[in-house]
Amino acid sequence: MIQISYLSKASSPMSAAQLISLLQQCHANNTARGVTGMLFYGNGTFLQVIEGEATTVDELVGKIARDPRHEDIRILSRKAIEHREHPDWSMGFEQVTAEGLSDVAGLRDFSESDFTPDVLAARKDVVETLMDRFRAPHWDPLVRELDAKDKVLEHLRTALARQRGRASFATLVIESLAEAGRKGPLGEEHQRLCESALKSLRGG
Ligand SMILES: Cc1cc2nc3c(=O)[nH]c(=O)nc-3n(C[C@H](O)[C@H](O)[C@H](O)COP(=O)(O)O)c2cc1C
């Protein structure tokens, strides 16, 4: 297995509805291909980590690099891994906001406007801290050993990570409705998008 992480710039700012539609595309494709990972978006910048079988991941990253929704793709790392760091996510998602950053110990001097490919490429420590926060709790061998001794704790950690992801996705759905509300009545396509997002939130 390998893991690839990269940075890129959105070709134009992504609306909440566009992000939902991208995440649903990731979910459907990645589940079918045994791909997992995490996607951060903020300040018009993407930071993504993708893991799975080498050929699958290399092919997928090639396809993603040609996607017109973003540009200036910069690969940060491509490495062999034994264990997935994000096994619970077909593609976890976190919107990078000022409030979210202020919650992360070690990132208090880092502002939302610093979330750019240029700054992040030079601040590997920030990328690591962000990844650490959202990495599955049992990826680390030491934590795995502790978890093996305490299945309840492992269960609670996994449930917490999953709820965090669901909350982030639910926030996007509400944001997309607020965005649409400002423009006028909800279009049919948007309504379908929200209904299918709600279906996945309900676990359907
Ligand atoms: C920032 C970004 C991240 C993406 N991540 C994924 C991903 O993890 N999995 C995926 O299948 N497609 C991802 N895509 C979409 C792909 O570029 C491509 O549109 C998609 O894989 C094509 O799917 P299809 O063959 O089902 O049409 C991403 C696109 C962007 C802009």
The ligand as a Tripos MOL2 file, in Angstrom:
@<TRIPOS>MOLECULE
LIG
   31    33     1     0     0
SMALL
NO_CHARGES

@<TRIPOS>ATOM
      1 C1         -9.4130   18.2400   -4.7410 C.3       1 LIG1
      2 C2         -9.9950   17.0240   -5.4050 C.ar      1 LIG1
      3 C3         -9.9470   15.7990   -4.7720 C.ar      1 LIG1
      4 C4        -10.4710   14.6570   -5.3820 C.ar      1 LIG1
      5 N1        -10.4120   13.4520   -4.7310 N.ar      1 LIG1
      6 C5        -10.9400   12.3630   -5.3090 C.ar      1 LIG1
      7 C6        -10.9120   11.1130   -4.6580 C.ar      1 LIG1
      8 O1        -10.4220   10.9520   -3.5420 O.2       1 LIG1
      9 N2        -11.4670   10.0540   -5.3020 N.ar      1 LIG1
     10 C7        -12.0560   10.1650   -6.5360 C.ar      1 LIG1
     11 O2        -12.5340    9.1630   -7.0680 O.2       1 LIG1
     12 N3        -12.0870   11.3430   -7.1640 N.ar      1 LIG1
     13 C8        -11.5690   12.4390   -6.5890 C.ar      1 LIG1
     14 N4        -11.6220   13.6360   -7.2400 N.ar      1 LIG1
     15 C9        -12.3520   13.7030   -8.5330 C.3       1 LIG1
     16 C10       -11.5050   13.2130   -9.6830 C.3       1 LIG1
     17 O3        -10.6680   14.2570  -10.1300 O.3       1 LIG1
     18 C11       -12.3870   12.7650  -10.8540 C.3       1 LIG1
     19 O4        -13.2940   13.8020  -11.1840 O.3       1 LIG1
     20 C12       -13.2080   11.5510  -10.5220 C.3       1 LIG1
     21 O5        -12.4190   10.5510   -9.9300 O.3       1 LIG1
     22 C13       -13.8620   11.0090  -11.7900 C.3       1 LIG1
     23 O6        -14.7740   10.0770  -11.3740 O.3       1 LIG1
     24 P1        -15.6160    9.2270  -12.4440 P.3       1 LIG1
     25 O7        -14.5930    8.3930  -13.1550 O.co2     1 LIG1
     26 O8        -16.5600    8.4520  -11.5800 O.co2     1 LIG1
     27 O9        -16.3000   10.2490  -13.3020 O.co2     1 LIG1
     28 C14       -11.0710   14.7730   -6.6570 C.ar      1 LIG1
     29 C15       -11.1070   16.0210   -7.3040 C.ar      1 LIG1
     30 C16       -10.5920   17.1360   -6.6890 C.ar      1 LIG1
     31 C17       -10.6640   18.4660   -7.3760 C.3       1 LIG1
@<TRIPOS>BOND
     1     1     2 1
     2     2     3 ar
     3     2    30 ar
     4     3     4 ar
     5     4     5 ar
     6     4    28 ar
     7     5     6 ar
     8     6     7 ar
     9     6    13 1
    10     7     8 2
    11     7     9 ar
    12     9    10 ar
    13    10    11 2
    14    10    12 ar
    15    12    13 ar
    16    13    14 ar
    17    14    15 1
    18    14    28 ar
    19    15    16 1
    20    16    17 1
    21    16    18 1
    22    18    19 1
    23    18    20 1
    24    20    21 1
    25    20    22 1
    26    22    23 1
    27    23    24 1
    28    24    25 2
    29    24    26 1
    30    24    27 1
    31    28    29 ar
    32    29    30 ar
    33    30    31 1
@<TRIPOS>SUBSTRUCTURE
     1 LIG1         1 GROUP 0 **** ****
